Amino acid sequence: MDVFGQAGVIFNYGKDVTKELLADLENRFDAVYFAVGLQKPSDARIEGENIPEVKPAFDFLMKSTDRGEKLTGKKVIVIGGGNVAMDTARTCVRLGADVVLSYRRRIEDMPADDEEIHEAMEETIDFRPKTIPIRIERTESGIRYLYHEAKMVDNPKGGRPLPKPKGDVEHVIDADILFSAIGQTSDIEFIPESMQKEMKLKWGRIIVDDNQYTGYKNFFAGGDT
């Protein structure tokens, strides 16, 4: 018995969380806690993101780690500035690819850990900060990634400066495959709409108070949910 079993924790493996199960848990327990993580890639919200050569970076990392999935293509573009973007770019380099990493803000604005950024910069990754995605086009030999060069302007609401196009010039990078690493959200489709209406949601995530309370009856949430 592991330490969790010794503490009285009961695991139910291979069990789908359905609306019916949630209703049962709500009635049987004093508190229900969501910790489902961020396993659903966020949309890039740019034209062409649904073509087959554009893939979620998080899915690629999971498959390359768990299943040893190989990389198709030698010219790779990664969009993003977080840890997933850094891991994806470095993984592709190790698989023999030439990698361009595109991020709409400055390097100092990247949300990735400083260590991740510095280690990625020591490799043969072509960093392209201040590049705003326009669209992705499919070609006979792969894809074309089009972007604007950006200038940083003050954010009237405070926080990080905002990237704005310098002009109308469209810059182009040709590649075989593009990985989108702009973030993940929680997959909360199993939560009934009636329950969601009483919760505060933002970008697919459950917003909680200082006590991790969701706003709905006896339901709490935490972690990356």
N, C-alpha and C positions, 0 to 999 in steps of 0.2 A: 504493500500500500504506500502511495506517495504522500508527500506532506499535505496535499490538498485533501486527500482521502482521510488522513488522520484528523484533519480539522473539521470533518463532517461535510465536505463539499461533495455533491452528487453531480456527476456529468451525464448528460444524455446526448450521445454522439449520433450523427446521421439523422437528425430530426429537423425537418423543415419548420421554420417559425411562420405559422399561418395566422390569419386574423382570428380564427377560432381558438388557436392556442393562446394568443394574447388575452382573449376574453377569459379563458380558463385561469390563466396566471393572475389576472386582475382580481378575480374572485377568491382565489385560494391563498394568496400571499399578501402580507402587509405592504411590501414594496417590490417593484419590478425595476431592474436596472438595465438600460441599454448600453452595450459596449461593442457595437458591431463594426467599428473601424471605418476607414475610408477606402473602400475597395472599388468604387465606381469612378472611372476617369471623367474629368470635367470636359465639356465641349470647348473646342478652341474658338468657336463662333467666327470662323473665317470661311470664305468660299473655297470649296474643294476639299474640305476636311474629311469627307466621306468616301473618297476614292480609295481603292484597295491598298495603295502604296503608303497611305497615311495610317499609322497604327498608334494605339495607346502605349506610352513608354512603360507604364506600370505593368501592363500585361506581358510585355516583352521581357522585362526583368524577371517576373515570376516564372515564365516558361523557360527562359534560358538557365535559370537556377535549378528549378525542379525537374525539368525534362531534358535539359541540355539542348534546347532548340537552337538551331544554327541561324546565323544572320544571312539574309538574302540580299545581295548587293554590296558594293564596295564604297559607294558614296552615300553618306548618311547625314541628314539634318536633324538636329534635336531642338525643339522649341521649348524654352523654359529656363528658369534660374534657380530652381530648388534642388534639394538633395536627389530627387528622382532623376532630374535632368542630368546632374553630374554623374550619377551612377550609370545611367544609360549611355552617356557619351563615352565614359571610360570603358564600359563593357564592350562597346562597339569597336573602340580602338584595339582592345585586346583580341577581338575577333578579326582583326586585319583591315578594318575600314578606315577611310578618311572621313573625319567628322567635323561638321560645322555646328556650333552651338549658337542659336539665335535667341537674344533676350531683349525685350523692348525698353528696358531701363538700363542704368549704368551698372557696372560690375559691383560697385559698393552698395547697390540697392538689392542685390540678389538675396532671396530669403534662405538660400542654402547655408549650411554651417561654413564658417570661415575656413576650417580645415579641408572641407570637401572642395571648396573653390580653389584654394591654393594647390591642392594635390592635382586637381584636374588641369590647372594651368601649367603644371610641370610636364604634362603629356602633350602629344601632338594634336591637340584639339584646337580648331580655329574658332576662337571666341569672337562673336559679332554682337557686342552690346549696342544698345540704342538702335535696334532694328525692329520696326513695327510690321507684323505680317499683313499682307494685303489679300493674297489668295494663293492657292496651289493648283497647278494645271497638270494634267496628264499628257505625256508625250509618247512617241513610239518607243523611246529608249528608257523612259522612266518618268520623272516629274520635274516641274519647274516651280521653284519657290520664289515668290515675288514679295518684296518688302520695301518700305520707305525708311530712309535714314531719319532718326529722331533727334529732336532737341528737347531739353528738359525745361519745363516751365513750373513756376510756383503753383502749389496746390492751394486754392482758396480755402479749403476745408482743413488745411494743415496736413501733416504727414509727409510721405515721400513725394518728391516732385513728379509731375505728370509728363509722360512722353507724348510729344506732338510731332507730326510730320514736318520735316524741314522744307519740303517742297513737293512737287508732283512727280518727280523722277522715280520710276519703278526699277529697283535693282533686282537682279535675277541670280539665283543659284540653281544649277542643274544637279540632280541627285537620283539615286535609285529608290530611296525610301526615306520617309520622314516620321520621326517619333514625336508625338505631342506629350509634353510633360508640364502642363500648366496647372496641375493640381488634381485632387481627387475629392469626391463627395461620398456621403453615406448612401447606401442603397436601402431606402426606407419604404419601398413599395409594399412591404408586408404590413405597414401600419395603416389602419383604416383611415379614410378621409375625415371621418367624424372626430377621431382622436387627433389627427394632424391639425385640425382647425383650432384646437385648444392649446396647441404648442406653438412656440415661436420658431420658425424655420428661416434659415438664410443660406442660399446657395446649396441647398440639399443637406444642410447640417442642422442638428437640433441645438437651439440656443438655451442654455440653462442659467439659473441664478447661482449665487454663491454656495448654495447647498446642493447643487447638481439637480435641482428640481426642474422638470420639463413644463410644468403648468397644468399637467393633466393628472388628476386623481393621485394615484400612488406610484407614478412612473418617474424614474430618474434616468439620467444619462451621463456618460463621461468618456474619458479616453479621447480617441480621435473621432467620436461619433458626431 
